[in-house]
Structure formats: structure tokens, C-alpha cells
Amino acid sequence: MKKFGGLFALAVLLTAAWAVTGCLKKSNGVTLHCLGWGGVEEAVILQKAVDDFKKIHPGVEVQLDRVPYGEYITKVLTQFAAGMSPDVMCVNAEQMVSFSSRDIFTDLKPYIDKDPSIKLADFYPEAIDHYTYKGVLTALPRDIAPIGVVYYNKKKFDDAGVPYPKDNWTYEEFLATAQKLTKKAADGKFSQYGFVDDYPNWWAWVLNFGGSWVDNEKKPTKCVLDSPEAIAGVQFRSDLIHKYKVAPAPSLMAAMGGMDYSDLFVNGTAAMFHTGIWLVPKFRQIKDFGWDVVEFPKGPKGHRGFGLSAAGYAIVKNGKNQDLAYELVKFLAGEVGQKYMAATGLTQPAIKTLAKSPVFLDGQDPKSKGFLVDAVKDGHYWPVDPNVNEWKDMIDRAMDRVWNDNVDVGVALTKVTKEINDKFFKK
């Protein structure tokens, strides 16, 4: 999941607390290093959880180490190669196979089988299945995140006389809504966009139009982005920019100084915004307008799909304190840790009963997020392939030309699909 903004002064303090190579006064000689990437809000929550963990494990110190999310895989693997691996590390769904394929994690299943306080059946099965790689449970999920949340500005809807969207809306209704909420200023420049997403999220439209990245998400043997359905989905997103002009191109965002897409929603420049639940803490700070959420719209033939993310904690195999590391994993990813994270609105618990309870459905904004409890079934994780990050970069480069230069979608996807299959899947 994406990182979050925060106060600069607090960030400086937390950077010192999370410094990967910082000094630490050890407690009774036992120190667990726990590595992650989270932003300011998450760091504060984790520190509170760790402080409580230390109360029930006196004599144990926990150092929270941090690597920026965008550099996580590269820097963590570099640390491993240099013999500087942590005891416990956070792993999100997109990173899972990059780490698990290197056999660096301890199988959590034997621990859990002997521990009556943790039942895997209590977790969303989709998350447990994804973190199980070649029969090894590589991490215990602390949350699950359907990337199918459309935030909407109630004031913009009210001012335009447009009804608030409903969870069963279609992509045609979505488009009509976005068109009504897009405005131009007197000089012809856009003063308000009907829709933006957190990043160029083409995958959701591919899924909604009946397509996919690959032929089999768990065991891919070829990329299938050249299918008519995938091309139609990407074409629709391209049309939002170039034909219907309800969404900005990435090049425009760059011209605005690299402003974060979420800032367009916060400052009222975008009426609708698509991402996951993790931006709730940021949006709860909005004072100028009311807002809520709705499920991502259905595509043609009633298809509904979007990305699915998660974060979990893993034990590193070569750590010295495996049993104690398991206790930390269980604390951070178990019921206690999930309650900590959900209380801020940052995450949806991976334990189903917690997701259905006031722990998550807390009555605070966004009040309509209940659809997320069942939305997991329509979510799709990244394909489980050790090279997925490399060929995802190839896709994104091809997509950039579609969004910024309006190149032909069919030509672009056919070309990149062949390149991926020739390089990674050719027998």
C-alpha cells in the first residue's frame, strides 16, 4: 500500500526512531529488529503496539527500522546480502513473491498449528492463500485492502445537483457522473475534474471489462493483456483522459510540480478519487466539505474487479530469536495489532470478525465503507511470479505512452504483451 504524508517535525523524530543503522541501547541483551516502510501515522501506531508488546515481554527491546516503500525490495535484498537482515519484516501483497521466492522466511504454519490463540480460519482466506508460497506460510496478514474505493466530495455533488453514487452503479453511470462534475474555468483550463485515481490504475478497468494480466494469477504462464477485454478496459481509462476529458493525464500532474493525486481531492479540484481505504486518516482531516465512499463501478456484462493488497509480518529465517520473533509477529498481525491499525481508519482487518465489527465499522467517516467487508471476493492480487515487478514496469512504461501521448491502446498492449511473453514466459 502507499505511504502517507504527515507533519514534518514529527517525521524527523520518527526517522530517528526508525533509522535502519541507528544506535540502540539494548535491554538485557535481547533486541528484535522489525523492518517496515510505513509513513508517519503508521509509525506512531506501531510504536504504541510495540510499547505494549514490551510490557508483556519484559527484557525485550524492539527496534522499528524503516526503508522507504519505493526502495523496499532493492534495499532490503541489499541488506540481506550484506548480512544485515532483520528478525521480523513487514511484507505487502505486491512484494510477497519477490521475497518468498528467495526462501528467506520461516514457515509460520508449524508455529500456528501449536498455538491455540491463532486460527487461520479466522482470517480472510484470500490473504492466507496469497501469503502461502509453495506450501510455506510466509507471513501472517495484519490487514486486507480491496483497491475498489471511490471517495466522493458531497459538496461537489450537491452543488451540481447530482445524486450520490450507489454501490451497484455501472461504468456508464460513473462516466455520466464524472462528466457532470467536470468544470472548466473562463480561460478554458480545467478548474475541477470529475475523477482522479491514486496512480494510473489501469488494472481495475481491465478486470471490470472482463480481462486480466495473465492466464492464471497463481501460476501464470503468459501475459494476456492483448485480449479484446483487456484492451477495451484500458481504452476506457484512456478515454476518460483524452475523449471525455474528465481525468488528468500524468504529464499534467508532473507539470503541477508532482502534486499527489490525493491532494486534488483534498483541495476540491477532483470530485471523485479512486484508491484503497488507507487514505482515510488523511481525508479525516478535511474541514471544508463532507465526503463518503462508494464501491468501484461495475463494467460491461456486470463484471466487477479491482486490485487487492494486504500487509503482513514475516519471520526472517536467519534471525537468532525465532520463537520471540513469532511472538512479535503474532502480536502485530493478530487481533491486538489489527485493532491498533483499524482504530485510525488506516486499514481493514484481515480477521473477518474484526472487519465486520465496530473495530472497523466504527461509525466515523467514511460511514458507507461497509461494502469493503464483502468486496474482498472481487479483488485480485498481483500475479505470483518472481519477475512480476520487472514486467509490471514494462507494462507501466507502455501505459504511460497511452495516458500521456494518446498512442493506440491495441498497438501498445499487443507490443508489450509479446515482449513480456518472449522474455519471461517463452518455453
MOHUPE-V139060 format. One record per residue. N is the residue number from 1. RES is the residue in one small letter. PHI is phi in radians with two decimals (* if undefined). PSI is psi in radians with two decimals (none if undefined). D_FIRST is the distance of its C-alpha to the first C-alpha in whole Angstrom. Layout:
N | RES | PHI | PSI | D_FIRST
N | RES | PHI | PSI | D_FIRST
This chain:
1 | m | * | 2.92 | 0
2 | k | -1.44 | 2.79 | 4
3 | k | -1.40 | 2.90 | 7
4 | f | -2.15 | 2.65 | 10
5 | g | -1.41 | 3.07 | 13
6 | g | -3.13 | -3.07 | 16
7 | l | -1.22 | 2.38 | 20
8 | f | -1.11 | -0.76 | 21
9 | a | -1.07 | -0.75 | 23
10 | l | -1.14 | -0.67 | 21
11 | a | -1.06 | -0.68 | 19
12 | v | -1.11 | -0.76 | 22
13 | l | -1.10 | -0.73 | 23
14 | l | -1.26 | -0.55 | 19
15 | t | -1.07 | -0.68 | 19
16 | a | -1.13 | -0.69 | 23
17 | a | -1.23 | -0.51 | 22
18 | w | -1.77 | 0.10 | 19
19 | a | -1.02 | 2.23 | 21
20 | v | -1.08 | -0.62 | 21
21 | t | -1.90 | 0.26 | 24
22 | g | -1.21 | 2.86 | 25
23 | c | -1.42 | 2.68 | 29
24 | l | -2.57 | 2.28 | 29
25 | k | -1.46 | 2.04 | 32
26 | k | -1.38 | 2.62 | 32
27 | s | -1.88 | 1.93 | 33
28 | n | 0.95 | 0.44 | 35
29 | g | 1.40 | 0.02 | 34
30 | v | -2.00 | 2.01 | 31
31 | t | -2.30 | 2.26 | 27
32 | l | -1.83 | 2.26 | 24
33 | h | -1.72 | 2.14 | 22
34 | c | -2.04 | 2.08 | 18
35 | l | -1.80 | 2.40 | 15
36 | g | -2.71 | -2.98 | 12
37 | w | -2.29 | -0.07 | 10
38 | g | -0.96 | 2.86 | 9
39 | g | -1.48 | -2.90 | 11
40 | v | -1.07 | -0.86 | 14
41 | e | -1.05 | -0.76 | 13
42 | e | -1.17 | -0.65 | 12
43 | a | -1.09 | -0.72 | 14
44 | v | -1.09 | -0.78 | 17
45 | i | -1.10 | -0.81 | 16
46 | l | -1.09 | -0.67 | 16
47 | q | -1.12 | -0.67 | 19
48 | k | -1.10 | -0.75 | 21
49 | a | -1.12 | -0.76 | 20
50 | v | -1.12 | -0.69 | 21
51 | d | -1.05 | -0.68 | 24
52 | d | -1.24 | -0.62 | 25
53 | f | -1.06 | -0.72 | 25
54 | k | -1.19 | -0.46 | 27
55 | k | -1.17 | -0.60 | 30
56 | i | -1.64 | -0.08 | 30
57 | h | -2.27 | 1.18 | 30
58 | p | -1.05 | 2.52 | 32
59 | g | 1.56 | -0.02 | 33
60 | v | -1.93 | 2.28 | 29
61 | e | -1.85 | 2.52 | 27
62 | v | -2.18 | 2.16 | 23
63 | q | -1.82 | 2.14 | 22
64 | l | -1.56 | 1.90 | 18
65 | d | -1.72 | 2.61 | 18
66 | r | -2.32 | 2.41 | 15
67 | v | -2.24 | 2.35 | 14
68 | p | -0.96 | 2.49 | 12
69 | y | -0.98 | -0.79 | 9
70 | g | -1.14 | -0.29 | 10
71 | e | -1.97 | 0.13 | 13
72 | y | -1.05 | -0.94 | 12
73 | i | -1.07 | -0.86 | 14
74 | t | -1.08 | -0.85 | 17
75 | k | -1.24 | -0.64 | 17
76 | v | -1.15 | -0.77 | 17
77 | l | -1.13 | -0.58 | 19
78 | t | -1.13 | -0.73 | 22
79 | q | -1.09 | -0.73 | 22
80 | f | -1.04 | -0.79 | 23
81 | a | -1.10 | -0.49 | 25
82 | a | -1.60 | 0.11 | 27
83 | g | 1.28 | 0.48 | 27
84 | m | -2.00 | 0.61 | 25
85 | s | -1.26 | 2.62 | 22
86 | p | -1.40 | 3.12 | 21
87 | d | -1.53 | -0.69 | 22
88 | v | -2.33 | 2.49 | 18
89 | m | -2.50 | 2.60 | 15
90 | c | -1.46 | 2.40 | 11
91 | v | -2.37 | 2.15 | 10
92 | n | -1.62 | 3.01 | 7
93 | a | -1.07 | -0.61 | 9
94 | e | -1.26 | -0.50 | 9
95 | q | -1.53 | -0.30 | 10
96 | m | -0.87 | -0.94 | 12
97 | v | -1.21 | -0.52 | 15
98 | s | -1.07 | -0.60 | 16
99 | f | -1.56 | -0.82 | 16
100 | s | -1.09 | -0.59 | 18
101 | s | -1.16 | -0.24 | 20
102 | r | -1.69 | 0.06 | 22
103 | d | 0.99 | 0.86 | 23
104 | i | -1.85 | -0.04 | 22
105 | f | -1.91 | 2.58 | 21
106 | t | -1.36 | 2.41 | 23
107 | d | -1.17 | 2.09 | 24
108 | l | -1.41 | -0.29 | 23
109 | k | -1.04 | -0.81 | 25
110 | p | -1.03 | -0.64 | 28
111 | y | -1.14 | -0.82 | 27
112 | i | -1.20 | -0.61 | 26
113 | d | -1.06 | -0.48 | 29
114 | k | -1.70 | 0.02 | 31
115 | d | -1.99 | 1.85 | 29
116 | p | -1.21 | -0.22 | 30
117 | s | -1.43 | -0.20 | 28
118 | i | -2.15 | 2.18 | 25
119 | k | -2.15 | 2.06 | 25
120 | l | -1.09 | -0.46 | 23
121 | a | -1.15 | -0.30 | 24
122 | d | -1.37 | -0.28 | 23
123 | f | -1.58 | 2.76 | 19
124 | y | -1.00 | 2.17 | 18
125 | p | -1.09 | -0.50 | 19
126 | e | -1.06 | -0.67 | 17
127 | a | -1.26 | -0.77 | 14
128 | i | -1.09 | -0.73 | 17
129 | d | -1.10 | -0.74 | 19
130 | h | -1.17 | -0.67 | 15
131 | y | -1.44 | 0.01 | 16
132 | t | -1.66 | 1.91 | 19
133 | y | -2.03 | 2.03 | 20
134 | k | 0.93 | 0.76 | 24
135 | g | 1.45 | -0.03 | 25
136 | v | -1.84 | 2.20 | 23
137 | l | -1.39 | 1.74 | 20
138 | t | -1.40 | -0.43 | 18
139 | a | -2.70 | 2.72 | 16
140 | l | -1.78 | 2.06 | 16
141 | p | -1.23 | 2.33 | 13
142 | r | -1.69 | -0.32 | 13
143 | d | -2.70 | 3.01 | 11
144 | i | -2.47 | 2.55 | 10
145 | a | -2.48 | 1.56 | 8
146 | p | -1.11 | 2.16 | 11
147 | i | -1.57 | 0.99 | 9
148 | g | -2.25 | 0.62 | 13
149 | v | -1.83 | 2.15 | 13
150 | v | -1.89 | 1.93 | 16
151 | y | -1.41 | 2.50 | 17
152 | y | -2.40 | 2.52 | 20
153 | n | -1.49 | 1.92 | 23
154 | k | -1.09 | -0.65 | 26
155 | k | -1.11 | -0.72 | 28
156 | k | -1.10 | -0.70 | 28
157 | f | -1.15 | -0.78 | 28
158 | d | -1.10 | -0.77 | 31
159 | d | -1.09 | -0.59 | 33
160 | a | -1.55 | -0.08 | 33
161 | g | 1.19 | 0.52 | 34
162 | v | -1.77 | 2.26 | 31
163 | p | -1.11 | 2.58 | 31
164 | y | -1.11 | 2.51 | 27
165 | p | -1.23 | 2.69 | 25
166 | k | -1.95 | 2.73 | 25
167 | d | -1.08 | -0.39 | 23
168 | n | -1.71 | 0.35 | 26
169 | w | -1.25 | 2.79 | 26
170 | t | -1.81 | 2.94 | 26
171 | y | -1.14 | -0.52 | 25
172 | e | -1.17 | -0.72 | 28
173 | e | -1.16 | -0.67 | 28
174 | f | -1.03 | -0.83 | 25
175 | l | -1.08 | -0.80 | 27
176 | a | -1.05 | -0.68 | 30
177 | t | -1.15 | -0.80 | 28
178 | a | -1.08 | -0.66 | 26
179 | q | -1.14 | -0.70 | 29
180 | k | -1.20 | -0.40 | 31
181 | l | -1.78 | 0.09 | 28
182 | t | -1.67 | 2.30 | 28
183 | k | -2.32 | 2.60 | 31
184 | k | -2.01 | 2.56 | 33
185 | a | -1.43 | 3.08 | 35
186 | a | -1.08 | -0.51 | 38
187 | d | -1.45 | 0.08 | 38
188 | g | 1.57 | -0.15 | 36
189 | k | -1.44 | 2.68 | 32
190 | f | -1.27 | 2.24 | 30
191 | s | -1.77 | -0.29 | 29
192 | q | -2.73 | 2.27 | 27
193 | y | -1.72 | 2.50 | 24
194 | g | -1.25 | -0.48 | 24
195 | f | -2.71 | 2.43 | 21
196 | v | -2.43 | 2.77 | 18
197 | d | -2.11 | 2.89 | 14
198 | d | -1.15 | -0.42 | 11
199 | y | -2.85 | 2.91 | 12
200 | p | -1.09 | 1.50 | 14
201 | n | -1.54 | 1.33 | 13
202 | w | -1.29 | -0.46 | 16
203 | w | -1.07 | -0.70 | 15
204 | a | -1.06 | -0.70 | 16
205 | w | -1.27 | -0.61 | 19
206 | v | -1.03 | -0.83 | 20
207 | l | -1.13 | -0.73 | 19
208 | n | -1.15 | -0.47 | 21
209 | f | -1.62 | 0.16 | 24
210 | g | 1.60 | 0.19 | 24
211 | g | -1.75 | -2.99 | 23
212 | s | -2.79 | 2.91 | 21
213 | w | -1.23 | -0.81 | 19
214 | v | -2.36 | 2.94 | 22
215 | d | -1.30 | -0.50 | 25
216 | n | -2.58 | 2.00 | 23
217 | e | -1.17 | -0.55 | 19
218 | k | -1.45 | -0.60 | 20
219 | k | -2.40 | 1.24 | 23
220 | p | -1.17 | 2.43 | 23
221 | t | -2.07 | -0.16 | 26
222 | k | -2.92 | 2.69 | 26
223 | c | -1.43 | 2.44 | 24
224 | v | -2.22 | 0.54 | 25
225 | l | -1.27 | -0.07 | 24
226 | d | -1.57 | 0.13 | 27
227 | s | -1.25 | 2.68 | 28
228 | p | -0.99 | -0.64 | 29
229 | e | -1.17 | -0.77 | 27
230 | a | -1.12 | -0.76 | 24
231 | i | -1.07 | -0.71 | 26
232 | a | -1.13 | -0.67 | 27
233 | g | -1.15 | -0.78 | 23
234 | v | -1.18 | -0.63 | 22
235 | q | -1.07 | -0.68 | 26
236 | f | -1.11 | -0.77 | 25
237 | r | -1.14 | -0.67 | 22
238 | s | -1.08 | -0.70 | 24
239 | d | -1.14 | -0.52 | 27
240 | l | -1.04 | -0.56 | 24
241 | i | -1.52 | -0.92 | 25
242 | h | -1.64 | -0.60 | 28
243 | k | -1.64 | -0.95 | 30
244 | y | -1.53 | -0.37 | 29
245 | k | 0.95 | 0.84 | 28
246 | v | -1.89 | -0.08 | 26
247 | a | -2.41 | 2.58 | 22
248 | p | -1.44 | 2.63 | 22
249 | a | -1.38 | 2.64 | 22
250 | p | -0.97 | -0.59 | 20
251 | s | -1.10 | -0.57 | 23
252 | l | -1.17 | -0.70 | 24
253 | m | -1.09 | -0.69 | 21
254 | a | -1.12 | -0.67 | 22
255 | a | -1.18 | -0.37 | 25
256 | m | -1.55 | 0.25 | 24
257 | g | 1.56 | 0.37 | 23
258 | g | 1.29 | 0.46 | 19
259 | m | -0.99 | 2.45 | 18
260 | d | -1.20 | 2.46 | 15
261 | y | -1.01 | -0.64 | 15
262 | s | -1.12 | -0.45 | 14
263 | d | -1.15 | -0.49 | 17
264 | l | -1.14 | -0.58 | 19
265 | f | -1.30 | -0.77 | 19
266 | v | -1.06 | -0.72 | 19
267 | n | -1.55 | 0.09 | 22
268 | g | 1.46 | 0.17 | 24
269 | t | -1.39 | -0.37 | 24
270 | a | -2.14 | 2.32 | 22
271 | a | -1.46 | -0.51 | 23
272 | m | -2.32 | 2.60 | 20
273 | f | -2.53 | 2.26 | 16
274 | h | -1.91 | 2.20 | 14
275 | t | -2.94 | -2.64 | 10
276 | g | -1.83 | -3.00 | 8
277 | i | -1.32 | -0.24 | 10
278 | w | -1.18 | -0.19 | 8
279 | l | -1.59 | 0.07 | 10
280 | v | -0.97 | -0.82 | 13
281 | p | -0.98 | -0.67 | 14
282 | k | -1.18 | -0.77 | 14
283 | f | -1.29 | -0.40 | 16
284 | r | -1.18 | -0.19 | 18
285 | q | -1.52 | -0.11 | 20
286 | i | -1.17 | 2.26 | 21
287 | k | -1.94 | -0.31 | 25
288 | d | -1.51 | -0.29 | 27
289 | f | -2.77 | 2.76 | 26
290 | g | -1.48 | 2.69 | 25
291 | w | -2.62 | 2.84 | 22
292 | d | -2.69 | -3.01 | 20
293 | v | -2.29 | 2.75 | 18
294 | v | -2.51 | 2.71 | 19
295 | e | -1.25 | 2.55 | 18
296 | f | -0.92 | 2.43 | 18
297 | p | -1.20 | 2.79 | 21
298 | k | -1.36 | 2.64 | 23
299 | g | -1.68 | -2.96 | 24
300 | p | -0.99 | 2.55 | 28
301 | k | 1.10 | 0.36 | 30
302 | g | 1.36 | 0.16 | 27
303 | h | -1.10 | 2.48 | 24
304 | r | -2.44 | 2.25 | 21
305 | g | -2.83 | 2.70 | 18
306 | f | -2.87 | 2.97 | 14
307 | g | -1.14 | 2.77 | 11
308 | l | -2.33 | 2.19 | 10
309 | s | -2.08 | 3.13 | 7
310 | a | -3.01 | 2.90 | 7
311 | a | -2.39 | 2.50 | 8
312 | g | -2.54 | 3.00 | 11
313 | y | -2.03 | 2.40 | 14
314 | a | -2.16 | 2.66 | 17
315 | i | -1.67 | 2.26 | 20
316 | v | -1.41 | 2.31 | 21
317 | k | -1.00 | -0.71 | 25
318 | n | -1.58 | 0.24 | 27
319 | g | -1.22 | 2.65 | 26
320 | k | -1.43 | -0.45 | 29
321 | n | -2.06 | 1.20 | 28
322 | q | -1.07 | -0.79 | 27
323 | d | -1.14 | -0.74 | 28
324 | l | -1.21 | -0.62 | 27
325 | a | -1.08 | -0.68 | 24
326 | y | -1.08 | -0.71 | 23
327 | e | -1.06 | -0.66 | 24
328 | l | -1.21 | -0.75 | 21
329 | v | -1.03 | -0.81 | 19
330 | k | -1.09 | -0.65 | 21
331 | f | -1.22 | -0.80 | 21
332 | l | -1.32 | -0.59 | 17
333 | a | -1.80 | -0.10 | 16
334 | g | -1.49 | -2.85 | 19
335 | e | -1.06 | -0.71 | 20
336 | v | -1.09 | -0.93 | 21
337 | g | -1.10 | -0.67 | 17
338 | q | -1.15 | -0.60 | 16
339 | k | -1.17 | -0.72 | 18
340 | y | -0.97 | -0.88 | 17
341 | m | -1.20 | -0.73 | 14
342 | a | -1.20 | -0.48 | 15
343 | a | -1.07 | -0.43 | 18
344 | t | -1.59 | -0.10 | 16
345 | g | 1.49 | -0.01 | 14
346 | l | -1.22 | -0.62 | 11
347 | t | -2.39 | 2.80 | 10
348 | q | -1.79 | 2.14 | 12
349 | p | -1.02 | 2.53 | 14
350 | a | -1.41 | -0.27 | 14
351 | i | -1.46 | 2.11 | 18
352 | k | -1.04 | -0.76 | 20
353 | t | -1.11 | -0.59 | 22
354 | l | -1.21 | -0.68 | 20
355 | a | -1.12 | -0.52 | 18
356 | k | -1.57 | 0.00 | 21
357 | s | -1.84 | 3.03 | 23
358 | p | -1.08 | -0.22 | 23
359 | v | -0.99 | -0.73 | 20
360 | f | -1.79 | -0.82 | 18
361 | l | -1.51 | 1.27 | 21
362 | d | -1.61 | 0.03 | 22
363 | g | 1.39 | -0.05 | 24
364 | q | -1.54 | 2.96 | 22
365 | d | -1.14 | 2.38 | 20
366 | p | -1.48 | 2.23 | 19
367 | k | -1.26 | -0.31 | 22
368 | s | -1.78 | 0.39 | 21
369 | k | -1.40 | 0.04 | 18
370 | g | -1.00 | -0.45 | 20
371 | f | -1.05 | -0.42 | 19
372 | l | -1.15 | -0.44 | 16
373 | v | -1.01 | -0.72 | 18
374 | d | -1.78 | -0.13 | 19
375 | a | -1.21 | -0.29 | 17
376 | v | -0.96 | -0.62 | 15
377 | k | -1.10 | -0.40 | 19
378 | d | -1.70 | 0.05 | 18
379 | g | -1.55 | 2.70 | 14
380 | h | -2.33 | 2.21 | 14
381 | y | -1.35 | 2.86 | 12
382 | w | -1.01 | 2.58 | 13
383 | p | -0.97 | 2.48 | 16
384 | v | -1.52 | 1.55 | 17
385 | d | -2.53 | 2.28 | 19
386 | p | -1.01 | -0.40 | 19
387 | n | -1.75 | 0.20 | 19
388 | v | -1.04 | -0.66 | 16
389 | n | -1.14 | -0.61 | 15
390 | e | -1.22 | -0.80 | 18
391 | w | -1.41 | -0.32 | 19
392 | k | -1.14 | -0.67 | 16
393 | d | -1.09 | -0.65 | 17
394 | m | -1.11 | -0.73 | 20
395 | i | -1.11 | -0.80 | 19
396 | d | -1.09 | -0.65 | 17
397 | r | -1.15 | -0.68 | 20
398 | a | -1.16 | -0.70 | 23
399 | m | -1.16 | -0.60 | 21
400 | d | -1.00 | -0.66 | 21
401 | r | -1.21 | -0.55 | 25
402 | v | -1.17 | -0.85 | 24
403 | w | -1.22 | -0.73 | 23
404 | n | -1.59 | -0.60 | 25
405 | d | -1.95 | -0.03 | 28
406 | n | 1.00 | 0.66 | 28
407 | v | -1.23 | 2.81 | 29
408 | d | -1.08 | 2.17 | 30
409 | v | -1.10 | -0.81 | 27
410 | g | -1.05 | -0.74 | 29
411 | v | -1.13 | -0.80 | 31
412 | a | -1.11 | -0.79 | 27
413 | l | -1.28 | -0.63 | 26
414 | t | -1.10 | -0.73 | 29
415 | k | -1.16 | -0.86 | 29
416 | v | -1.23 | -0.56 | 25
417 | t | -1.09 | -0.78 | 26
418 | k | -1.11 | -0.74 | 29
419 | e | -1.08 | -0.73 | 28
420 | i | -1.16 | -0.80 | 25
421 | n | -1.15 | -0.67 | 27
422 | d | -1.16 | -0.64 | 30
423 | k | -1.48 | -0.65 | 28
424 | f | -2.00 | -0.40 | 26
425 | f | -2.14 | -0.01 | 28
426 | k | -1.24 | 2.23 | 31
427 | k | -1.30 | none | 34
